[in-house]
Amino acid sequence: MTSTLIVGGSGGLGGVIAQYFANRGDDVIITSRDKARAETIAAGIGVGVRGLALDLAQPETISASLADVAEVDNLVITAVGQAANTLAQFNIADAVTAVTMKLVGYAETVRVLPTG
């Protein structure tokens, strides 16, 4: 059986992708920063879908978040920060969070994934 992990699969594009892979018969894992949200959305998508908490902005927690994931054949990362940041109203904290998610969080997710 094929397994698919969708980081950010609890809404928007990630939710649509999760539904596609679930309909195809994959074992699907979706993530959200909030475990209850991930589990609720996963149950709504269907059988064989489970939800986990994972926060790309806290890369030091990613390994523990994925500790019970046995194998991943497909990885989709749709999670992005939602804070708008302009040069005129530059927010350093939001910029650091975005960079951490996209450079460190994405890389750490790939690094710790078990593959088949």
C-alpha atoms as an extended CHARMM CRD file, in Angstrom:
* protein
*
       116  EXT
         1         1  MET       CA              0.0000000000        0.0000000000        0.0000000000  PROA      1               0.0000000000
         2         2  THR       CA              1.2200000000        3.4850000000       -0.8420000000  PROA      2               0.0000000000
         3         3  SER       CA              1.5390000000        6.0150000000        1.9740000000  PROA      3               0.0000000000
         4         4  THR       CA              1.2440000000        9.7660000000        1.5290000000  PROA      4               0.0000000000
         5         5  LEU       CA              2.1170000000       12.5170000000        4.0060000000  PROA      5               0.0000000000
         6         6  ILE       CA              0.5770000000       15.9280000000        3.4050000000  PROA      6               0.0000000000
         7         7  VAL       CA              2.0640000000       18.6360000000        5.5820000000  PROA      7               0.0000000000
         8         8  GLY       CA             -0.6270000000       21.2800000000        5.7420000000  PROA      8               0.0000000000
         9         9  GLY       CA             -3.2890000000       18.8150000000        4.6560000000  PROA      9               0.0000000000
        10        10  SER       CA             -5.9780000000       20.1190000000        6.9800000000  PROA      10              0.0000000000
        11        11  GLY       CA             -7.2810000000       22.8030000000        4.6510000000  PROA      11              0.0000000000
        12        12  GLY       CA             -7.2690000000       24.4590000000        1.2680000000  PROA      12              0.0000000000
        13        13  LEU       CA             -5.1210000000       22.8260000000       -1.3770000000  PROA      13              0.0000000000
        14        14  GLY       CA             -3.7180000000       20.3030000000        1.1180000000  PROA      14              0.0000000000
        15        15  GLY       CA             -7.2030000000       19.0450000000        1.9350000000  PROA      15              0.0000000000
        16        16  VAL       CA             -8.0470000000       18.5720000000       -1.7450000000  PROA      16              0.0000000000
        17        17  ILE       CA             -4.8050000000       16.6790000000       -2.3050000000  PROA      17              0.0000000000
        18        18  ALA       CA             -5.4700000000       14.5220000000        0.7690000000  PROA      18              0.0000000000
        19        19  GLN       CA             -8.9090000000       13.6350000000       -0.5710000000  PROA      19              0.0000000000
        20        20  TYR       CA             -7.3990000000       12.6750000000       -3.9380000000  PROA      20              0.0000000000
        21        21  PHE       CA             -4.8660000000       10.2980000000       -2.3820000000  PROA      21              0.0000000000
        22        22  ALA       CA             -7.4750000000        8.8370000000        0.0020000000  PROA      22              0.0000000000
        23        23  ASN       CA             -9.8450000000        8.2010000000       -2.9120000000  PROA      23              0.0000000000
        24        24  ARG       CA             -6.9860000000        6.4650000000       -4.6890000000  PROA      24              0.0000000000
        25        25  GLY       CA             -6.6270000000        4.0900000000       -1.7260000000  PROA      25              0.0000000000
        26        26  ASP       CA             -3.4420000000        5.4280000000       -0.1440000000  PROA      26              0.0000000000
        27        27  ASP       CA             -2.7910000000        5.4770000000        3.5620000000  PROA      27              0.0000000000
        28        28  VAL       CA             -2.8540000000        9.2330000000        4.1190000000  PROA      28              0.0000000000
        29        29  ILE       CA             -1.4420000000       11.3080000000        6.9540000000  PROA      29              0.0000000000
        30        30  ILE       CA             -2.3470000000       14.9780000000        7.1190000000  PROA      30              0.0000000000
        31        31  THR       CA             -0.8510000000       17.5310000000        9.4510000000  PROA      31              0.0000000000
        32        32  SER       CA             -1.9210000000       20.7420000000       11.0850000000  PROA      32              0.0000000000
        33        33  ARG       CA             -0.3100000000       22.7650000000       13.8290000000  PROA      33              0.0000000000
        34        34  ASP       CA             -3.3310000000       21.7290000000       15.9110000000  PROA      34              0.0000000000
        35        35  LYS       CA             -3.6970000000       17.9800000000       16.5450000000  PROA      35              0.0000000000
        36        36  ALA       CA             -7.4570000000       18.1000000000       17.1540000000  PROA      36              0.0000000000
        37        37  ARG       CA             -7.9940000000       19.9620000000       13.8710000000  PROA      37              0.0000000000
        38        38  ALA       CA             -5.8370000000       17.4440000000       11.9820000000  PROA      38              0.0000000000
        39        39  GLU       CA             -7.7310000000       14.4990000000       13.4800000000  PROA      39              0.0000000000
        40        40  THR       CA            -11.1470000000       16.0430000000       12.7850000000  PROA      40              0.0000000000
        41        41  ILE       CA            -10.3080000000       16.8460000000        9.1630000000  PROA      41              0.0000000000
        42        42  ALA       CA             -8.7450000000       13.3890000000        8.6820000000  PROA      42              0.0000000000
        43        43  ALA       CA            -11.9020000000       11.6750000000        9.9370000000  PROA      43              0.0000000000
        44        44  GLY       CA            -13.9470000000       13.7320000000        7.4820000000  PROA      44              0.0000000000
        45        45  ILE       CA            -11.7680000000       12.7390000000        4.5460000000  PROA      45              0.0000000000
        46        46  GLY       CA            -12.2570000000        9.0440000000        5.1420000000  PROA      46              0.0000000000
        47        47  VAL       CA            -10.9610000000        5.6640000000        6.1950000000  PROA      47              0.0000000000
        48        48  GLY       CA             -7.1950000000        5.2500000000        6.1820000000  PROA      48              0.0000000000
        49        49  VAL       CA             -6.5680000000        8.9390000000        6.8610000000  PROA      49              0.0000000000
        50        50  ARG       CA             -5.0460000000       10.1140000000       10.1120000000  PROA      50              0.0000000000
        51        51  GLY       CA             -4.0730000000       13.4720000000       11.4860000000  PROA      51              0.0000000000
        52        52  LEU       CA             -0.9290000000       14.5840000000       13.2840000000  PROA      52              0.0000000000
        53        53  ALA       CA              0.2600000000       17.8300000000       14.8120000000  PROA      53              0.0000000000
        54        54  LEU       CA              3.3270000000       19.2630000000       13.0780000000  PROA      54              0.0000000000
        55        55  ASP       CA              4.6400000000       22.8170000000       13.1560000000  PROA      55              0.0000000000
        56        56  LEU       CA              7.2020000000       23.7150000000       10.4930000000  PROA      56              0.0000000000
        57        57  ALA       CA              8.0180000000       26.9040000000       12.4080000000  PROA      57              0.0000000000
        58        58  GLN       CA              9.3340000000       24.7190000000       15.2520000000  PROA      58              0.0000000000
        59        59  PRO       CA             11.7080000000       22.4180000000       13.3600000000  PROA      59              0.0000000000
        60        60  GLU       CA             13.2110000000       20.9820000000       16.5370000000  PROA      60              0.0000000000
        61        61  THR       CA              9.8330000000       19.2750000000       17.1880000000  PROA      61              0.0000000000
        62        62  ILE       CA              9.3550000000       17.7310000000       13.7300000000  PROA      62              0.0000000000
        63        63  SER       CA             11.2210000000       14.4870000000       14.4020000000  PROA      63              0.0000000000
        64        64  ALA       CA              9.0690000000       13.7600000000       17.4660000000  PROA      64              0.0000000000
        65        65  SER       CA              5.9080000000       14.7120000000       15.5470000000  PROA      65              0.0000000000
        66        66  LEU       CA              6.7070000000       12.1100000000       12.8770000000  PROA      66              0.0000000000
        67        67  ALA       CA              8.0980000000        9.4490000000       15.2390000000  PROA      67              0.0000000000
        68        68  ASP       CA              5.2110000000        7.0110000000       14.7150000000  PROA      68              0.0000000000
        69        69  VAL       CA              5.1720000000        7.3440000000       10.9260000000  PROA      69              0.0000000000
        70        70  ALA       CA              6.4810000000        4.0320000000        9.6130000000  PROA      70              0.0000000000
        71        71  GLU       CA              6.9930000000        4.7820000000        5.9320000000  PROA      71              0.0000000000
        72        72  VAL       CA              6.2670000000        7.5410000000        3.4370000000  PROA      72              0.0000000000
        73        73  ASP       CA              6.1390000000        7.0380000000       -0.3180000000  PROA      73              0.0000000000
        74        74  ASN       CA              4.7890000000       10.4840000000       -1.2420000000  PROA      74              0.0000000000
        75        75  LEU       CA              5.3850000000       13.8100000000        0.4790000000  PROA      75              0.0000000000
        76        76  VAL       CA              3.3840000000       16.9570000000       -0.2280000000  PROA      76              0.0000000000
        77        77  ILE       CA              4.1190000000       20.1840000000        1.6580000000  PROA      77              0.0000000000
        78        78  THR       CA              1.4120000000       22.7990000000        1.2580000000  PROA      78              0.0000000000
        79        79  ALA       CA              1.8290000000       24.4990000000        4.6320000000  PROA      79              0.0000000000
        80        80  VAL       CA              2.8320000000       28.1480000000        4.3940000000  PROA      80              0.0000000000
        81        81  GLY       CA              2.8190000000       31.0870000000        6.7620000000  PROA      81              0.0000000000
        82        82  GLN       CA             -0.1750000000       33.3470000000        6.3060000000  PROA      82              0.0000000000
        83        83  ALA       CA              1.2750000000       36.6280000000        7.5850000000  PROA      83              0.0000000000
        84        84  ALA       CA              1.5430000000       39.4140000000        5.0040000000  PROA      84              0.0000000000
        85        85  ASN       CA              4.8110000000       41.3060000000        5.3100000000  PROA      85              0.0000000000
        86        86  THR       CA              5.7810000000       44.4000000000        3.3610000000  PROA      86              0.0000000000
        87        87  LEU       CA              8.9490000000       46.4750000000        3.4360000000  PROA      87              0.0000000000
        88        88  ALA       CA              6.9380000000       49.4900000000        4.5970000000  PROA      88              0.0000000000
        89        89  GLN       CA              5.4810000000       47.5650000000        7.5530000000  PROA      89              0.0000000000
        90        90  PHE       CA              8.2600000000       45.0050000000        7.9620000000  PROA      90              0.0000000000
        91        91  ASN       CA              7.7400000000       42.5880000000       10.8360000000  PROA      91              0.0000000000
        92        92  ILE       CA             10.9770000000       40.7870000000       11.6890000000  PROA      92              0.0000000000
        93        93  ALA       CA              9.2870000000       38.0750000000       13.7720000000  PROA      93              0.0000000000
        94        94  ASP       CA              6.9370000000       37.1620000000       10.8950000000  PROA      94              0.0000000000
        95        95  ALA       CA              9.8630000000       37.1370000000        8.4540000000  PROA      95              0.0000000000
        96        96  VAL       CA             11.9340000000       34.8500000000       10.7020000000  PROA      96              0.0000000000
        97        97  THR       CA              8.9700000000       32.4810000000       11.1020000000  PROA      97              0.0000000000
        98        98  ALA       CA              8.4560000000       32.3190000000        7.3170000000  PROA      98              0.0000000000
        99        99  VAL       CA             12.1400000000       31.6530000000        6.6500000000  PROA      99              0.0000000000
       100       100  THR       CA             12.3000000000       29.0490000000        9.4070000000  PROA      100             0.0000000000
       101       101  MET       CA              9.2800000000       27.2210000000        7.9890000000  PROA      101             0.0000000000
       102       102  LYS       CA             10.4270000000       27.2580000000        4.3910000000  PROA      102             0.0000000000
       103       103  LEU       CA             14.1490000000       26.6390000000        4.7750000000  PROA      103             0.0000000000
       104       104  VAL       CA             14.5680000000       24.7440000000        8.0130000000  PROA      104             0.0000000000
       105       105  GLY       CA             11.1280000000       23.1750000000        8.5450000000  PROA      105             0.0000000000
       106       106  TYR       CA             10.8020000000       21.8010000000        5.0150000000  PROA      106             0.0000000000
       107       107  ALA       CA             14.3510000000       20.3940000000        5.0690000000  PROA      107             0.0000000000
       108       108  GLU       CA             13.9270000000       18.8400000000        8.5160000000  PROA      108             0.0000000000
       109       109  THR       CA             10.6790000000       17.1810000000        7.4440000000  PROA      109             0.0000000000
       110       110  VAL       CA             12.3950000000       15.5430000000        4.4820000000  PROA      110             0.0000000000
       111       111  ARG       CA             15.4500000000       14.6260000000        6.5580000000  PROA      111             0.0000000000
       112       112  VAL       CA             13.5400000000       12.7060000000        9.2420000000  PROA      112             0.0000000000
       113       113  LEU       CA             11.0570000000       10.9080000000        6.9900000000  PROA      113             0.0000000000
       114       114  PRO       CA             11.2480000000        7.1430000000        6.8380000000  PROA      114             0.0000000000
       115       115  THR       CA             11.1390000000        6.0070000000        3.2250000000  PROA      115             0.0000000000
       116       116  GLY       CA             10.4800000000        2.6080000000        1.7100000000  PROA      116             0.0000000000
